[in-house]
Amino acid sequence: MSKHVAVVGAGVIGLCAAAEAAERGHQVVVYDRQPEDAERCSTGNAGMVVPSHVIPLAAPGMVALGMRMMLNPRGPFRIRPRLDLAQLRWMWQFMRSANQRNVDLGGPALRDLSLLSRKRYLELAETDDFGLVKRGLIMVCQRAETLEEERHTVEFARKLGLSAEMLTDTELGKLDPGVRYTAAGGAFFPDDCHLNPAAFLTSLRRRVRAAGGTFLYGEQPKDVRAIEADHVVLAAGVWTRELAGQIGLNLPLVSGKGYSMTLNQPPVLPEVCSILVEGRVAVTPMGSTLRVGGTMEIGGSEGTIDWPRVDGIADSFCRYVPACPRSAFDDQPVWHGLRPCSPDGLPYIGLVDRYVIAAGHAMMGLSLGPATGIVAAELIDSRAPTVSLSAFDPRRFA
Ligand SMILES: Cc1cc2nc3c(=O)[nH]c(=O)nc-3n(C[C@H](O)[C@H](O)[C@H](O)COP(=O)(O)OP(=O)(O)OC[C@H]3O[C@@H](n4cnc5c(N)ncnc54)[C@H](O)[C@@H]3O)c2cc1C
């Protein structure tokens, strides 16, 4: 039965839900308060599809690691101090969630959602070009301790049935002849992929329109309760917290601000995407360009740039890739986006009355988008979702 579906938010999550629902025959309208071609978190990100990321952000050791990183003003992590009760509560909930139980519960749930997404990406890439490259992901480590931590991640991933292997420095060089890292070694996740996120959004909008869906750009519903539709998908990124508040749902979310720069004529062009582990920098070849991004600033807001941290991203890259002169980053435009972060590092996906909640994907929204779209459409169809959503229950902090 065809239903009226309203989707609030035209980032990757909202568009994936809209495309899947429209293609199942529902009448879909998508609201976004920004213009169609505006930058949003879903456009300038690192474009990685990462089934390897099975450890939620809230994991043992993360609180101590964050504290250490905060001491460095050019470092990859910061909490913007705010007298904001919601942010303080979020931090308390994060500390309580950063334990092994969260990893044991979240890991398999993230794996299943990720693998469903990867499968959908491969299907979609057969008929549309959004730059999907299936070459895996390298986690590049400079220090022996970090390499050891990666070894634990590799073991955990293998336990969950994922492909993963450790690499020596020499093996790193062989795997990606496009770049020479200064590294002690790394970990390789062959099933990860990368793509061009802006091209993927264009493809999603095309699918929505082709299936009869419509867009209301520049429109922000005053109160989601007043939207006339059988189902309303709340997929407004970090701003979903306010929308959920309108229906009486406590959805703890804070922004995790990050930056990226895209070099149009990079002096070095890797073939495989990578994360420079100690620097927390993501490196993605996109066609002939190279995107380098990073930083997680909890509570960061739109419209401002923390230049020392942007410099820190460029410095880190050049430390790992000495063939790249630091001047390659001079005067580069800097993009920023707000990751929607939940306190336990797991997204919120599920049905609350007539509302489908789809938010809080933090560092993995692009990666988990297609699967989130599929399960959102299944909820709209009143069908059992393909993967279990119990770990993603939007009411878990209610
Ligand atoms: C530096 C960086 C690198 C990243 N790299 C990766 C990566 O490699 N792989 C990966 O999987 N993820 C990555 N991410 C994370 C990913 O970008 C996010 O998880 C994802 O974009 C979140 O998508 P979203 O649709 O939830 O939110 P958004 O993209 O923020 O979209 C939300 C939309 O809702 C709209 N909106 C807000 N409020 C309202 C309202 N009241 N009414 C109507 N519309 C509204 C906004 O205008 C916006 O368009 C990265 C993020 C950053 C910052």
PDBQT file of the ligand as one rigid body, heavy atoms in Angstrom, charges set to zero:
ROOT
HETATM    1  C1  LIG A 401      35.696  15.416   8.424  1.00  0.00    +0.000 C 
HETATM    2  C2  LIG A 401      34.646  14.352   8.327  1.00  0.00    +0.000 A 
HETATM    3  C3  LIG A 401      34.936  13.156   7.689  1.00  0.00    +0.000 A 
HETATM    4  C4  LIG A 401      33.982  12.141   7.613  1.00  0.00    +0.000 A 
HETATM    5  N1  LIG A 401      34.270  11.001   6.927  1.00  0.00    +0.000 NA
HETATM    6  C5  LIG A 401      33.356  10.011   6.838  1.00  0.00    +0.000 A 
HETATM    7  C6  LIG A 401      33.630   8.838   6.107  1.00  0.00    +0.000 A 
HETATM    8  O1  LIG A 401      34.684   8.681   5.521  1.00  0.00    +0.000 OA
HETATM    9  N2  LIG A 401      32.687   7.857   6.072  1.00  0.00    +0.000 N 
HETATM   10  C7  LIG A 401      31.493   7.993   6.715  1.00  0.00    +0.000 A 
HETATM   11  O2  LIG A 401      30.699   7.050   6.700  1.00  0.00    +0.000 OA
HETATM   12  N3  LIG A 401      31.190   9.118   7.398  1.00  0.00    +0.000 NA
HETATM   13  C8  LIG A 401      32.088  10.139   7.464  1.00  0.00    +0.000 A 
HETATM   14  N4  LIG A 401      31.783  11.284   8.148  1.00  0.00    +0.000 N 
HETATM   15  C9  LIG A 401      30.506  11.366   8.840  1.00  0.00    +0.000 C 
HETATM   16  C10 LIG A 401      29.346  11.645   7.882  1.00  0.00    +0.000 C 
HETATM   17  O3  LIG A 401      29.678  12.751   7.087  1.00  0.00    +0.000 OA
HETATM   18  C11 LIG A 401      28.072  11.911   8.696  1.00  0.00    +0.000 C 
HETATM   19  O4  LIG A 401      27.830  10.811   9.548  1.00  0.00    +0.000 OA
HETATM   20  C12 LIG A 401      26.865  12.075   7.773  1.00  0.00    +0.000 C 
HETATM   21  O5  LIG A 401      27.101  13.043   6.803  1.00  0.00    +0.000 OA
HETATM   22  C13 LIG A 401      25.621  12.441   8.567  1.00  0.00    +0.000 C 
HETATM   23  O6  LIG A 401      24.580  12.532   7.645  1.00  0.00    +0.000 OA
HETATM   24  P1  LIG A 401      23.140  13.071   8.047  1.00  0.00    +0.000 P 
HETATM   25  O7  LIG A 401      22.295  12.935   6.857  1.00  0.00    +0.000 OA
HETATM   26  O8  LIG A 401      22.735  12.417   9.320  1.00  0.00    +0.000 OA
HETATM   27  O9  LIG A 401      23.380  14.598   8.435  1.00  0.00    +0.000 OA
HETATM   28  P2  LIG A 401      23.656  15.895   7.541  1.00  0.00    +0.000 P 
HETATM   29  O10 LIG A 401      24.526  15.621   6.386  1.00  0.00    +0.000 OA
HETATM   30  O11 LIG A 401      24.102  16.940   8.520  1.00  0.00    +0.000 OA
HETATM   31  O12 LIG A 401      22.239  16.268   6.975  1.00  0.00    +0.000 OA
HETATM   32  C14 LIG A 401      21.226  16.770   7.793  1.00  0.00    +0.000 C 
HETATM   33  C15 LIG A 401      20.360  17.668   6.941  1.00  0.00    +0.000 C 
HETATM   34  O13 LIG A 401      19.233  18.061   7.713  1.00  0.00    +0.000 OA
HETATM   35  C16 LIG A 401      18.935  19.415   7.400  1.00  0.00    +0.000 C 
HETATM   36  N5  LIG A 401      18.151  19.982   8.515  1.00  0.00    +0.000 N 
HETATM   37  C17 LIG A 401      18.564  20.219   9.778  1.00  0.00    +0.000 A 
HETATM   38  N6  LIG A 401      17.537  20.664  10.528  1.00  0.00    +0.000 NA
HETATM   39  C18 LIG A 401      16.459  20.717   9.710  1.00  0.00    +0.000 A 
HETATM   40  C19 LIG A 401      15.106  21.085   9.893  1.00  0.00    +0.000 A 
HETATM   41  N7  LIG A 401      14.650  21.489  11.089  1.00  0.00    +0.000 N 
HETATM   42  N8  LIG A 401      14.265  21.030   8.840  1.00  0.00    +0.000 NA
HETATM   43  C20 LIG A 401      14.717  20.626   7.606  1.00  0.00    +0.000 A 
HETATM   44  N9  LIG A 401      15.999  20.242   7.393  1.00  0.00    +0.000 NA
HETATM   45  C21 LIG A 401      16.851  20.281   8.429  1.00  0.00    +0.000 A 
HETATM   46  C22 LIG A 401      20.286  20.053   7.200  1.00  0.00    +0.000 C 
HETATM   47  O14 LIG A 401      20.166  21.235   6.422  1.00  0.00    +0.000 OA
HETATM   48  C23 LIG A 401      21.062  18.942   6.497  1.00  0.00    +0.000 C 
HETATM   49  O15 LIG A 401      20.990  19.055   5.100  1.00  0.00    +0.000 OA
HETATM   50  C24 LIG A 401      32.710  12.324   8.216  1.00  0.00    +0.000 A 
HETATM   51  C25 LIG A 401      32.408  13.541   8.827  1.00  0.00    +0.000 A 
HETATM   52  C26 LIG A 401      33.347  14.559   8.879  1.00  0.00    +0.000 A 
HETATM   53  C27 LIG A 401      32.999  15.853   9.541  1.00  0.00    +0.000 C 
ENDROOT
TORSDOF 0
